[in-house]
Every structure is written in C-alpha cells, then in structure tokens.
Amino acid sequence: MHGWNAMSYREQLEAVKPLLQQLLAERFSLKIHTETHIADVYALVQTKGGAKLREVAQPPLSAGDEHTKNADAPAGGFKIVNNRLIARAVQIPNLLWFFTGRSGYDDAPGVNKTGLQGYYDFEMALPDFQDKAEFERQMKLQLGLQIERQKAPLTTVIIDQAEKPTPN
C-alpha cells in the first residue's frame, strides 16, 4: 500500500479492514450484518475538574526498541512497577480497555465519553483492583476520570452465514 509507513496505526487498521472483510467473505462465504441497540455500558468520563493527563505527541510508528530503550513504559503501552501504573503515549480507548478489563467492570462493555482524542502520559498509584470503590476514588483523584454506568447505543455484528474455508 502506498504510504503505509506514513499512516497512523488507526489509519492502517481502516485501510486493512475492507481487505480483511473481502478475504473472509471469499474464503468462508461469510455473510454478516450489524444491528444497533441500546445497552448498559461503563462510560469513561471526565470529572468536573477535567482530566489530569499530560497530552503528548503521537509516538513514531517505527519507534521499536530504540524508542523504548531504558523507558519506564513502552510508547502506546502500560507498565506496572511497585503498584504504580505508568502509561506512555496511550490513547483513551486503550486506557478504558485496561481499566475495565481489570477492575470488576466486565459485565458490560466500556465506552469512551471523555471527548479526549490524543495520546497521553500519566502515572497512577494503584490500589487493590479488588477494591472497586477505592479504585474509582483514586482514578478520580489522580486522573480526573471516572467510570459511570450508562445506557448507550452499541453496534453488534451478526453472522448470517459461514462455511468451511475454500482451498488455497
């Protein structure tokens, strides 16, 4: 693809998505449709005082080992050291996934309603993930974010047909 290395990760995903859909449709005779319905979600929102995250530049796509050498956390990722969460150049959907996957929020999907679109650095002293109330309190105090139970539209992919794959 022309300009692949110049694309952001999200742009690369969007470029590959139609190719993957075509491949699955051809190989597996896959037929799908989507439906949108209102469902319970955990919405990540900013507190009244706003988020306490430091916005940073998008990390270079070819950062690799050079960018993370001697780093306290990899670009675009998390690291836990001595009960301290360190995040470098993280986007909010990744933060939401990290929190909802570890903190007792697994009975409904997480939705980003912060309005934050960039890349962020932050550090947070981690309480016991089993203590949901303390986790929420620390998230508000340290990050200026909170998770609220809300209703929101969710799009679900429905598989109408799938067959054994065709031979290569």
C-alpha positions in Angstrom: 0.0 0.0 0.0 1.2 3.4 -0.9 2.3 5.5 2.1 1.8 2.6 4.6 4.7 3.8 6.8 3.3 7.3 6.9 -0.1 6.2 8.2 -1.1 6.2 11.8 -2.0 2.8 13.4 -5.7 3.8 13.2 -5.3 4.7 9.5 -3.6 1.4 8.9 -6.5 -0.5 10.6 -9.0 1.4 8.5 -7.1 0.6 5.3 -6.8 -3.1 6.1 -10.4 -3.6 7.2 -12.1 -3.8 3.8 -9.4 -6.2 2.5 -9.9 -8.5 5.5 -13.7 -8.3 5.1 -13.3 -9.3 1.4 -10.9 -12.2 2.3 -13.3 -13.6 4.9 -16.3 -13.2 2.5 -14.5 -15.1 -0.3 -12.8 -17.8 1.8 -15.6 -18.6 4.3 -18.6 -17.4 2.3 -19.1 -15.2 5.3 -22.2 -13.0 5.3 -22.8 -10.6 8.2 -24.9 -7.6 9.1 -24.9 -5.2 12.0 -27.6 -4.2 14.4 -27.6 -1.3 16.8 -29.4 -1.4 20.2 -29.4 0.5 23.5 -27.4 -1.4 26.2 -25.8 -0.9 29.6 -22.2 0.3 29.3 -19.5 1.6 31.5 -18.8 5.1 30.3 -15.4 6.7 31.0 -16.0 10.4 31.5 -14.0 13.4 32.8 -14.7 14.6 36.3 -16.0 18.1 36.8 -12.4 19.4 37.2 -11.3 17.7 34.0 -8.8 15.1 33.2 -5.3 15.2 34.8 -3.5 13.6 31.9 -0.5 15.1 30.0 -1.1 15.2 26.3 1.9 14.2 24.2 2.8 13.7 20.5 1.8 10.6 18.7 4.8 8.1 19.0 6.5 7.3 15.8 5.3 4.1 14.2 8.8 2.8 13.7 9.7 3.6 17.3 10.5 0.0 18.1 13.3 -0.8 20.5 15.0 2.5 20.0 12.1 4.4 21.5 11.6 2.1 24.4 15.2 1.6 25.4 15.6 2.5 29.1 11.9 3.7 29.1 9.8 3.3 32.1 6.9 2.1 29.9 6.7 1.4 26.1 5.2 4.0 23.9 1.5 3.3 23.5 1.5 1.0 26.5 1.4 0.4 30.2 3.8 -0.9 32.8 3.1 -1.7 36.4 6.1 -1.1 38.8 5.8 -1.3 42.6 1.9 -0.9 42.5 2.3 2.2 40.2 0.7 2.2 36.7 2.9 4.1 34.2 1.4 4.9 30.8 3.2 6.5 27.9 1.6 7.9 24.7 -1.7 6.0 25.5 -5.0 6.7 23.8 -8.1 6.8 25.9 -9.7 3.6 24.3 -6.6 1.7 25.4 -6.9 3.2 28.9 -10.6 2.2 29.0 -9.8 -1.3 27.9 -7.0 -1.6 30.6 -9.3 -0.4 33.4 -12.5 -2.2 32.5 -10.6 -5.5 32.0 -9.1 -5.5 35.5 -11.4 -3.7 37.8 -14.7 -5.6 38.1 -16.3 -3.8 35.1 -16.5 -7.0 33.0 -20.3 -7.3 32.9 -20.8 -4.6 30.3 -18.6 -3.0 27.5 -16.7 0.2 28.1 -17.4 3.3 26.1 -15.1 6.4 25.8 -17.2 9.5 26.6 -14.3 11.7 27.7 -14.0 13.7 24.4 -10.2 13.2 24.6 -8.7 12.2 21.3 -4.9 12.5 21.7 -2.1 10.5 23.2 -1.4 10.8 27.0 1.2 10.2 29.6 0.3 9.6 33.2 1.2 7.7 36.4 -1.2 6.4 38.9 -0.7 4.7 42.3 -2.7 1.5 42.0 -5.0 0.4 44.8 -6.0 -3.2 45.0 -8.1 -3.9 41.9 -10.5 -6.0 44.0 -11.5 -2.8 46.0 -13.6 -1.2 43.3 -14.6 1.8 45.4 -11.0 2.7 46.3 -10.0 2.2 42.6 -12.7 4.6 41.5 -11.7 7.1 44.2 -8.1 7.0 43.1 -8.9 7.3 39.4 -10.9 10.5 40.2 -8.2 12.0 42.4 -5.2 11.1 40.3 -6.5 11.1 36.7 -9.6 13.3 36.8 -11.6 10.4 35.2 -14.5 8.3 36.4 -16.4 5.3 35.2 -20.2 5.6 35.2 -22.9 3.1 34.4 -25.0 4.4 31.5 -27.1 3.4 28.6 -25.6 3.9 25.1 -26.1 2.6 21.5 -24.0 -0.4 20.7 -23.4 -1.9 17.3 -23.3 -5.7 17.2 -22.0 -7.8 14.3 -24.4 -10.7 13.4 -23.0 -13.7 11.4 -25.7 -14.8 9.0 -23.6 -17.5 7.2 -20.1 -19.0 7.5 -18.9 -22.2 5.8 -15.7 -24.2 5.8 -12.9 -22.3 4.0 -12.3 -22.8 0.3 -8.9 -24.4 -0.5 -6.0 -22.2 -1.3 
